[in-house]
């Protein structure tokens, strides 16, 4: 039994119990005490009397099912209500936190530009580590108490910071000077190294991805780092001219092979596939097909619904459009539309029906291939109505083959009546129905 004021049953982030108007609550209610007799709906007067006004609509928009006799415990952050590590990680990084967040080092906007650079993937990861202060330069190692000597291994006169290693050390200065890259700020110790990286990114963009000049500054940074590691770990000291030569070779190789291969791969993956012919399909002999659709704008307006009935010859047998109750999502609008359609077709005497909609998730849930925890009462009501029919199928159709129902559902937004039954073809869908008929399989 769910306790109204104690259990987290409201579908918010994070889930919580509703707030009472009176603190503490005047009585310990269970959620079922807020139902009307026979669970025909919520007792709105009682809810408005007991619950804080900001939480009233959160309760009233939740679907009740008269045939659902048990409660379910589920995880709020997955479709099926089952916990997984991915959703747990998401929650851990999105919980409201009164403490100021500790941001990782580096300019987030500058780091985001890395992934748009036209350079080898290993260079992108290297640049991200540089801007995140994740490179093992001596000052970082000293800060983490891994080493005690933070001086540069080349010049042995300055502490090895990221800026010193890549820009202001005599070895780096000679490389940048000989590269003929027109960025004088790179050798200026007064300019922050993030500003220098930003200038390099801008130069790379303006010089062109397929030019040696555009690629060279990024590859120079990489070669300076590799040369430093060769000195530290292998005791091999290379001259500045060799690092510049290797960077130039890397840039030429990427321009010749890397960019061309990347472009051809992209063109192959982005090539438009042959258009798939989508046609409305007639039902089998002895069956009726009902195409339905729901239209959702927001939680403050009733969702609209529409459905079209056709026989196995593709002949129009009727249609209807309606405005339902307020719902919380487009998925619930689809559920409501299907329920309204099932009710009318059952009243009309149809007993072998294919219900076809363009919400793939709903069709998959009804056919048992997946679940949707937060819509369990909607699904239960659909299944209850489905049991009334002699035979029933749920099929999915692409939106392009569900146009008549889609048009009629949107048309209901401006209708004066909450429920319209069409014995004759409505003008607004006549063309769409005609195209379905002549193109039907």
N, C-alpha and C positions, 0 to 999 in steps of 0.2 A: 504494500500500500504506500503510495507516494504522499509524503507530508508536504502540505502546501508551503509552509514557511521555512522548511529545513532542507529539502532535497533540491538539487540544481536541475530543474525541469524546464526552465525557459530557454528557448533556442537562441541564445545570444553568445557573444564571445567575451569572456568564458561563460559557460552555462552557470546559472545561479537560480536561487529561489526568488519569487516575486517579493517586492517590498510592500509592507502593509501600511495602510494609512495611519493606523494607531500603533505606537511603539511602547511596550511590546504588543504583539497581536492579542486581541481580546479573547481569541479562542484557538485551539489547536485543530485546524481543519486538515482533512485529507483532500486531495485534488478532486475526488469523486463528489465531495460535498458541494462543489461549485457547478455540478451538472444540473440540468433540468431533469424532471422525472423521465425515466426510460432512456436517458442519455440522448435526448433529441437535440440537445444544444447546450451552450453555456448559459448559466443563470447570470445574465448581464447585470441585472439590478444588484444582486448580491456581490458580484465581482467589483462593481464600481463603488459599492459601499465599503468593501474591505481592503481593496488593493490600491496602491499608489497609482495615480492617474497615468504616469508615464509607462506603467507596465500593463495597463488594462488591454490595450490593443494587441500586445504580444500574446496574451492569453486567448482573446476572442478570435484571433486569426488561426489558431491551431485547430486542425481537423479532428472531429470526434467520430468514432465508428460505433454504431449501436451493437455490432456483433463482436467487437474486440473486447474480450473479457479479461485479458491479462496485460500486465505492464511489462515493458522490455527495458533492459539496461544496455545502453550502447555508448559507443565513443562518438562524440559530437563532430569530430574533425575528419571523418571518412564517410564515403557514400554508404558503405554497408554496415557502418556502426561498429566495425572491428578495428582495434588498435593496430597500427603499424609504425615502424621506426620513423618513416618519413614524416608522418603526421605529428609524432611526438617531438621531432626536431623542430618542425614548423611552430608548434605551440610554444616550445621552449624559447624560441626567438621572437615571439609575438605577444608574450604575456605582458599586461600592463605592469610597468616597473617604475615606482616613484623615484628610484635612484637614477642619476644621470648615467646614460650609457657610456661605456668606455670604448671609444672608437679606435679601430686599428690605425697604425701609422699610415701616413700618406694621404694625398688628396684624392677622395673617391672619384671625382669627375676626371681627373687626370688618369687614374688607373683604369677607368672605364674606356678611355680612348685607346688603350693598348690593344684591345681585341678587335679594333677596326683597322689596325695597321696592316699593310701589305708586306709582311715579312715572315720568315719561317716561324712555325709555332714555338720552337725552343727559344727563340729570341723574345717572343711575347711573354713567355713564362719567366725568362730572365729579367725582363724589364719590370714585370709585376713584383718580383722578389726585391728588386732594387728599390722601387717606390714604397714597398711595404717594410723596408728596413730588415729584410730577411736574408740579405747577403752577409756572409761571414767575414766582413771587414774587421780589422783589429779593434776599432773602437766599440763595435757591437759585441765582440767576443769579450772585451774587457768589462763592458757593462754587465754581461752575464757571468762574470767571474770565471771565464774559461781560460783566459790568458792574463798575464800581468803587464806585458809590454805591448802597447798599442801603436808603436811607431811604424811608419811605412818601411817596408823591406827594401825599397829601391833607393829612395833618397836619404832615409834614416835621419831626417831633420824635422819632419812634421808627423803628427798623429795621423794614422790612416783612417780618415773618414770616407764616406762615399764620395763626397765632393772632391776631396784631395786625390783619391785613387783614380777617378775617371776624368778629372778636369784640370786640377791645379798642380799636380805632381809634374816635375820636369819631363818625365817620360811621356805623360799624357799631353802636355803642352806641345811638345815637338810633333806628336802625331796629328793633333788638331791643326797646327800651323801648316804642316806639309800637305794636309788633305785638301786645302783650298776651299774648305767649307766656309761661306761668308757669315759666320756667327761669332763675332768678337766677344760676346758675353760669356762664352764657354770657359775662357781662361781667367775670367774676373772672379777673384775669391770673394768679392762683396755680394755677388749675385747668388741667391739660394739655388741649390742644385735642382730642386723641383722646377724652378723657373727655366733653368737650362734644358731640362728634359722637355718641358713644354715647347720651348723654341725648336728643339730637334724634331718633335712631332709635327709642328707647323711647317718646318722646312721640308720634311718628308712628304707632307701632303702637297705642298706647292710645287716642289721640284718634279714630282711624278713618280708613281710606283715602279715604272719600268725604266728608270734612268739610274745610272751609276751614282750620281750625286744624291738622288733621293734615298737610295738604299744604304749608302756608305756610312752615314753617322750612326745608324743603328748597329751595323756590323762592327764598327770601330769599338763601341762600348763592349760588345761581346768579346772581341779579341783582346782588349785591355784586361778584362777579367780572366780570360784563359791564360794570358801571359803572366799575370800576377800569381795564379795558382801553380803554374809551372815553376816559378821562382821559389814559392813558399814550400811546395811539397816535393819537387824533384830537383831543386837547386840548379835549374836551367834558366839562365838569364838571356833573353832575346833583346836585340836592339829595337828601337822604336820603328825603324824603317821596315823590319820584318813584320811587326804587328800590323802596320798600315798596308803592306803588300798582301798579307793574308786576309785582311778585311776586304780589300778590293777584289780578291779572287772569290771570296764568299759572296759578295754582292753580284759579281758577274755570273756566277753559277746560279744564283737564285733567279736573276733576270732571265737567263737562258732556259733554265729547266723548271724551276719551281713555279714561277708565275704562269708560264705557258701551260704546265700540267694542271695548275689550279683552275685556270680559265676554261680549259677543255672539260674538266670534271664538272665545273659549275654549269657550263652550257649543256652538258649531257643531262644533269639532274634537273635543270630548270626548263628543259625543252617541253613545250606543251604536249601532253598526251592526246591521243585521238579522242575527240569528244564522244562521250558515251551517250548513246541514244536512250533517253529516259522516257518511257511511255506509261500511261495509266493502263493497268491490266484489268480486264473484266474478270468477275468471279466465275468459278466453275458452275456448271448447270446445277440448279437446285439451291444455290446460295445467293445471298444478297451482300453487296459490299457497301459499307458505310465509311466514307472519308470524313474525318473530324479534325478540328484544329482549335486551339485556344490562343487567346491574345492577352498578354499581360503588359500593363504599363507601369504600375507601381502598387504598393500595398494599400494606398488610400482610395483606390478606385476598383470597383468590381471587375473581375476578369470576364472577358467576353468569350463566347463559344459559338461554333457553327458545325453543322454536319450535313452531308449530302448522301442520299440513298440512291443506288443504281442496281439494276438486276444483271443477270449474266449476259444480256445482250447489250449492256451499256446504256440502257434506257433509263432516263430520269424517273424516279419514283417518289421524290419529295425531298424537302430540305427544311432546315430550321436554324434560327440564330437566337441567342439568349445572352443575358447578362447575369452572371452568377454572383457569388459572395466574394468578398475581398480575400485574396490569397497572398502568400508571401513570395512566390517565385513563378517563373514561366513553367516550370515542371508541374506545379500544382494546378496552374491554369489548364494544362493539357489533361491532367487527371480529371478535373471538373468537367471539361468538355466531353471527355469519353463517357463519364457517368451520365451526363444529361442525354447524350446520344443513345446510350444503352436503354435508358428509361423510356425514351420515346419509341424506339424500335420494338421494345417488348410490348408496349401498349398497342402498337400497330399490328401486332401478331406475328412479326418476323421471328423465326426460331433458329435459323441457320445463317449466321452472319459472320462476315469478315470485317473487323474493325481495323481501319488503316489510318495511321497518323504519321507525321513527320518527326516525332520525338523518338529518336532511336533508343535513348535510355529507358523511356517508359516501356517501349515494346520489349526490350531485353529483360526488364524487371518482370513483366507479366509472363514472359516465356520462360522464366526461371534461370536465365543465364547470369544474372547479377541481382543485387538487392539495393534498396535505398532506404536507409534506416529512418531518416527524418520525414518520410512520406508513408510510413507503414499503415496509418489509418486510411489514407487515400487508396492505397493498393488493396487493403482489406475490403473496402466498399466496392471497388471494381470487381474483385473476385466474387463477392457475394452476388452481385448482379449477373456476373457471367454464369453462375450456377443455375440461373433461371432459364437459360437458353438450352435448346436441344443440342446444338453444336456451335462452337464459337472459335474464332481464330483471331490472333492479333498480328498484324503485319506492319512493316515499316515501308514508307514511301519517301522518296526524295521530295524536298519542298516544291520542286518544279512540277511534280505530278500531283501535288495536293493544293494547287492554286485555287480551285473553287471554294474549298472550305476556308482557306486562308483569307481570301477576299471577303467572304461573308462574315467571318469573325471580326475582321477589322471594321467592316461596315457597321457592325452592331454598336460600335463606340458612339456613333452619332444618332442611333435609333431612339425614337420616342417611347417605344414599348420595350419592356424587359424581356419579352418572349414573342417571337414571330415564327409562325409555321407557314411554309410556302408550298402550296399544292401545285403551283405552276412555277416555271423557272424564273428566278429573279433576274432582272435586266443586268444587274452588276456582274453576274457570273455566266451569262449566256455565252459569251465568246470563249471563256475558259472551258466550259462544258463541251462546246462544239469541238474545240481543239482536242480535248480528251477523247471524244467519241471517234473522230476521224483518225486519230493516231493510236487508238487502243489496240492492244494485242489480244 
